[in-house]
Amino acid sequence: MRLLADLLGPAPERRLDPGFAARDDDRDVTGYPSPSGTRVSSSSAMSLSTVWRCVDLISSTVGLAPASMVVVSRGRAYPQFAPPAWMLSPDAAEPNVTIGDHFAEATLSMLLDGNFFTLVAPSVADPRALRVLDPRRVRVRGPNADEARDGIRGARYDVMDATGRVVATVGPDQMLHGWWMRLPGEPRGIAPLEAMRRGFGGALAADEYAARYFGQGASLSFGVEVPGSLSPEQRKDFSDQLHERHAGLSAAHAIGVLTQGAKFVTGLAPSPEQSQMLQTRKFAVEDIARVYGVPPGMVGSQEPGASSYASAVEWRRQFRSDGVLKFTMRLERQYGRLLRVPASVTDPAARAALLFDLDWVDRADMLSRFQAHAEAIKSGFMSPNEARRAEGLEAADGGDVLVMLQQMVPLPDLGKTKLTEPAAGQRPAA
């Protein structure tokens, strides 16, 4: 199916830069500048283990969550067992991309850029192929003068290639645009990497400082005192020789020999403990986790109380409500535009909706689940078969009957004796 290719043209060839991993100074020249001297971009932010973990947790949870189409009619939601074709394969040109992968890409786009853009072909009214676009290559604007004269209203989306050339311009009838947060009147959502560049930049600087401390020594750990004076050329040659023989991980603990009265001078710079490097990196973990709404224990925080059993049960609930729910609701609202009520539904007020099932995120342990099922069955608002289905078990004969404990009586009847009919062959109670 070439629906999307007809809009975007052929995909550009991507080549891996073989020197990227070998370069010593691999600073990102793009991204948002920060006071720490680093630039915050999606690639540099993902080099932080905490950002990677937060983004992986949220996007993977959304991608793995079961998504289904339901029809809401008269206050009740009815699941549809014949979903549209795009929910089975969003883009026939990329058969390896499942609908879960598709939703994970849209979530990842919101986590890093604050927006997701899904191109729909041929249109939202007739969705046959869907593709999540790189948000950095989508420009949102209002209609220009020519478009306004033609009666075009609403946002316009310019889709660009790697060189910045506009290859397609579409409107809301071919684009799903969702955002994490957006200021009133702004065409795009707020980019979290830009809004939080101070925190992300500080974490990047601390991470780079720690890496270079082992690679080349990030502080002036010692100096060399020589009698007399040296010319600038002599100082440079002496410094280069010391750096060549004693700097870097491979030259660690090498024996140095000084002659002509020269001697080492130590204690010129603070130690990692004095500079609080470890404390800074620990704080960065909680600071980044706070941005994404992920409990610190889920990203490996070792602070006291962050990973106890009681907290582990609670942070699963917190992760669902604070870290995942806001993204699934935004996806439900945008992708709900692609769904239509089946012709067999006669209710004129019925509507079709997309629904993510997040119950498995904070699923309790087996004992807690069984105790909850038992209480629900004894209270009469859940049948045994409903509890069995919740556990993935087959229905049992007679298990659809609601039951309740016979000892339960209305409060006004407490203390009263209720006579029952005696069984056959028995004498009535006195």
C-alpha positions, -999 to 999 in steps of 0.1 A, spaced: 0 0 0 16 33 -11 -8 57 5 17 72 28 46 70 3 25 90 -22 22 117 4 58 117 17 78 104 -12 105 78 -9 122 74 24 157 88 26 186 65 31 200 65 66 237 58 73 254 52 106 282 75 114 311 51 122 330 78 140 304 88 165 313 62 191 351 68 186 350 106 189 362 120 222 342 152 220 308 139 210 289 170 221 256 175 205 257 207 185 219 208 184 193 209 211 184 235 238 213 253 256 214 250 294 233 270 321 255 240 328 271 243 293 255 213 278 229 211 251 197 191 258 184 172 228 165 139 225 197 120 217 217 135 246 188 132 271 184 95 261 221 89 270 211 94 307 201 61 322 172 77 342 157 93 312 160 60 292 144 41 320 115 66 325 108 68 287 111 30 284 87 23 313 60 47 301 62 40 263 65 2 268 35 2 292 14 20 267 25 -2 239 18 -34 258 -15 -23 272 -45 -40 254 -63 -15 233 -98 -21 221 -127 -4 203 -159 0 223 -193 14 215 -208 36 242 -246 35 242 -270 45 269 -243 48 295 -227 13 289 -196 4 269 -199 -26 246 -166 -41 232 -164 -47 194 -148 -79 184 -143 -68 148 -119 -38 151 -109 -17 121 -81 -29 99 -57 -2 111 -58 -16 147 -45 -48 134 -18 -33 110 -14 4 111 7 5 79 7 -23 54 40 -10 40 57 -17 74 42 -51 85 66 -54 114 51 -24 131 22 -36 153 -5 -13 168 13 -16 201 46 -4 185 26 24 169 12 36 202 46 33 219 61 56 192 34 82 197 40 81 234 78 83 230 72 114 208 52 131 235 78 122 262 107 138 243 91 165 222 58 171 239 38 164 207 29 135 185 19 137 148 2 107 131 -3 110 93 -35 93 82 -40 82 46 -61 88 27 -80 107 54 -93 106 90 -128 97 75 -113 67 58 -82 56 77 -63 28 59 -27 36 68 -12 54 98 24 65 105 39 84 135 61 112 121 93 126 136 80 157 155 111 176 146 101 175 110 66 188 114 59 225 114 25 237 126 11 269 113 -21 287 103 -33 289 67 -14 313 45 -30 339 23 -36 316 -7 -50 289 15 -73 314 33 -86 327 0 -94 290 -9 -115 288 23 -90 266 42 -94 268 79 -76 253 109 -41 243 115 -17 234 86 10 208 90 42 211 69 60 178 68 97 182 60 125 158 50 160 156 65 171 187 46 142 209 58 124 208 25 86 206 27 74 174 11 37 175 21 12 199 36 -19 185 52 -47 196 75 -65 181 104 -84 158 80 -51 139 75 -32 145 107 -37 134 143 -20 159 166 -18 153 203 3 170 230 14 165 266 8 202 277 1 232 255 -2 269 264 -34 286 252 -30 300 217 2 280 209 1 257 179 24 231 195 27 215 229 55 224 253 87 204 247 97 189 281 134 189 272 132 227 266 111 235 296 132 214 319 166 220 303 181 232 336 175 199 353 183 178 322 214 199 315 227 196 350 223 158 349 241 156 316 270 178 329 273 155 360 272 124 339 299 138 315 320 150 344 320 115 360 329 98 327 358 122 320 370 118 355 380 82 347 389 89 311 413 118 315 409 132 350 383 159 352 400 178 380 435 192 385 446 164 409 483 174 409 508 198 396 546 199 391 568 225 407 602 231 391 630 254 403 635 285 382 614 296 353 603 280 321 595 295 287 560 290 273 574 264 249 591 245 277 559 245 298 538 232 269 563 204 261 565 194 297 527 194 301 522 174 269 547 147 280 529 144 314 495 141 297 508 115 272 523 93 299 500 97 328 465 108 316 437 84 308 424 51 321 451 30 305 479 51 322 464 48 357 489 41 384 519 46 361 551 55 378 563 90 373 600 101 374 610 137 379 645 151 376 664 184 381 646 192 413 610 190 401 584 176 425 548 167 425 523 190 443 489 174 452 457 186 468 450 213 442 414 204 435 385 190 455 379 153 456 347 138 442 334 135 478 341 172 484 325 182 452 294 161 461 295 144 427 277 113 439 250 133 457 244 154 426 240 123 404 216 107 430 195 139 431 193 139 393 176 105 394 148 118 415 146 151 396 141 134 363 117 108 377 96 137 391 93 152 356 79 120 341 57 111 371 76 78 377 82 67 413 120 68 420 120 32 431 110 21 396 141 38 380 165 22 405 167 48 432 186 35 462 174 60 487 160 46 520 124 35 517 123 38 479 122 0 473 104 -16 502 76 -41 496 49 -16 509 62 12 487 65 -12 456 28 -19 459 20 18 462 43 31 434 26 8 409 -6 26 415 12 60 414 29 50 381 -5 42 365 -22 74 376 7 99 373 30 83 347 8 65 322 -29 76 324 -23 111 310 -8 97 278 -33 69 272 -62 94 276 -46 117 250 -42 88 226 -78 77 232 -92 111 223 -72 116 192 -74 81 178 -111 80 186 -115 103 157 -108 73 134 -135 51 148 -171 48 135 -202 32 151 -211 0 134 -242 1 112 -259 -25 133 -261 -1 163 -295 17 162 -289 41 190 -284 75 173 -265 88 204 -240 60 204 -204 68 199 -173 47 192 -142 51 214 -107 37 219 -100 22 253 -67 11 269 -69 -15 296 -44 -5 324 -56 -29 351 -26 -51 347 -2 -22 356 -12 -22 393 -23 -58 394 -21 -70 430 -4 -102 442 -22 -135 440 -33 -136 477 -47 -100 476 -66 -107 444 -81 -139 457 -92 -122 489 -108 -94 470 -126 -119 447 -139 -138 478 -152 -106 494 -169 -96 461 -186 -130 457 -198 -130 494 -212 -95 490 -232 -105 460 -220 -80 434 -197 -104 415 -204 -140 405 -179 -168 408 -175 -169 370 -167 -132 368 -139 -138 393 -127 -168 373 -127 -147 341 -107 -120 358 -80 -147 366 -81 -161 330 -100 -193 340 -128 -210 322 -164 -206 335 -177 -232 358 -212 -247 357 -236 -228 379 -210 -200 384 -231 -172 370 -255 -171 400 -250 -142 424 -248 -154 460 -247 -137 494 -242 -148 530 -275 -158 546 -264 -142 579 -266 -108 564 -299 -90 576 -311 -54 575 -301 -33 604 -338 -28 617 -341 -66 619 -311 -72 642 -321 -90 673 -353 -104 658 -359 -141 653 -371 -152 619 -389 -186 618 -384 -207 587 -405 -234 573 -393 -268 588 -380 -294 564 -399 -325 557 -399 -349 587 -388 -322 612 -407 -307 641 -412 -269 642 -388 -251 665 -404 -242 699 
